[in-house]
Every structure is written in structure tokens, then in C-alpha cells.
């Protein structure tokens, strides 16, 4: 079975109850749930929450593939890792080790069903164990050291033209696919041979702060007129 898992908690500090705050006419979590339910590869969509208000909102959408899991409040704290609630649900549901577990973040509303299905296709074709969604960055990166800064991904004495520069792939935080067995063994959303699936640059926006919200809402309005 292929199970999409969307963890949403009620305790967001930067934007209170942001997961059900209306963006482009719908609660934020609606957009990723919609994409997961429309994916031809996903059979079940589980929203894990500690909030009764979020539970009621999610169930009111009426998505036929979706259900709500009441996550342990201990795994819904500011310091809780996403892996902790993933493993909590995996153990609760007694999933088979061969099941594929698709972690989707509600804070990435620009993720679409075609992106998810594309990730499945690349995972199968590449023979990889896990895959994540990413965007290509063409900025020149530097790292701080005790002796100043040093370049990470280019030679300042041989600065490439942008069109010739491969850049780096950055996780956009939207979607990850791995087997249940791998997640249980490594306690990590990614493991084994890892691949990436490149998404359009605009999907780089994860909604964490208020300015992210403004940008993402305008992009959503453009895509879903």
C-alpha cells in the first residue's frame, strides 16, 4: 500500500493555527490533501493532528481517500521531530515493511498530484530506495570558517556563467517517499540510495513566516484561477 502522511499540529507559533488558516479560499492543509488524493499512486491519505479544530476541518473536506489520526501530544511539541510522529503512526497502524510511506508537508501548498506521480515514476525507474522533492538553486554558496569564508560550490577565480552553472539541489520540504522498513530501520525519512525529483523554482516556498504566506498565496492564485 502507498500511504501519504501529512502531519499538522495546532501549536504553530509564527502563524497561529496556520494549517487551517485560509489561503486562496481554502484552509492551507486542503491544498496538499487535494494533491495527495488526486495522485494515481496514493491509496490512503492520513492527516496526523493533535487539534480537534483541525480534525473537524479536515473531515469536512470529504476527500474519499483521507482519514485523521490523533497524534500523541508528546510528538506535537515545538521540539518534536517529524520522524517521531511518522514512527508513531507506522507502529500504531502496523504497516507492512514493503509499504511506501509518502511524507507530505502541509506548508508546501504548491505541490501538485503530477509532482507526486512523477516522483513515483523516477523512484521506480532509478531503482532508488527513497526520493525527495527539490528545486535547483543557482546561487553561489559560501561557508563561514575561523579564517573567514570559503566557497562551497564554485571557484571564485573561475566564476561560471549562470547558463553554464549546474547549481545545487535544495530540498523544498514538500514530499518524501521511502519504504516503511527503511524508515523503521534508519529512523529517517530518507535512506539507502537516495534520488531527487526536481520541481519548479516557485515550489521552494515553505510557509513558515508571514512573508512566505504572502508569496505562496499569490502563486496559488495564479495556478488555481
C-alpha positions, 0 to 999 in steps of 0.5 A: 500500500502507498500511504501519504502522511501529512502531519499538522499540529495546532501549536504553530507559533509564527502563524497561529493555527496556520494549517487551517488558516485560509489561503486562496479560499481554502484552509492551507492543509486542503491544498496538499490533501487535494494533491495527495488524493488526486495522485494515481499512486496514493491509496490512503491519505492520513492527516496526523493532528493533535487539534480537534479544530483541525480534525473537524476541518479536515473531515469536512473536506470529504476527500474519499481517500483521507482519514485523521489520526490523533497524534500523541501530544508528546510528538506535537511539541515545538521540539518534536521531530517529524520522524517521531510522529511518522514512527508513531503512526507506522507502529500504531497502524502496523504497516507492512515493511514493503509499504511506501510511506509518502511524507507530505508537508502541509506548508508546501501548498504548491505541490501538485498530484503530477509532482507526486506521480512523477516522483513515483515514476523516477523512484521506480525507474532509478531503482532508488530506495527513497526520493525527495522533492527539490528545486535547483538553486543557482546561487553561489554558496559560501561557508563561514570558517575561523579564517573567514569564508570559503566557497562551497560550490564554485571557484571564485577565480573561475566564476561560471556563467549562470547558463553554464552553472549546474547549481545545487539541489535544495530540498523544498520540504514538500514530499518524501517517499521511502519504504516503511522498513527503511524508515523503521530501520534508519529512523529517517525519512530518507535512506539507502540510495537516495534520488531527487525529483526536481520541481519548479523554482516557485515550489521552494516556498515553505510557509513558515513566516508571514512573508512566505504566506504572502508569496505562496498565496499569490502563486496559488492564485495564479495556478488555481484561477 
